[in-house]
């Protein structure tokens, strides 16, 4: 079985976290773009690529009412770090 490159895996997981958090707030990609003061197209690309710029992590987390650390890492504050294989 082929292993997935760690960066590719991280981006996929981040993409999934962004989408789930946005949808949990019942927001469209256009709504999120507007809330972040960027275009829908720009937000859409960031979500699809799992490439949210660092300066947007905190605003995104505040909008979706989620911990920024969780958005960034996929871990809750009290969880221990996972070993990378």
Order of alpha helices (4+ residues) and beta strands (2+ residues): alpha-alpha-alpha-alpha-alpha
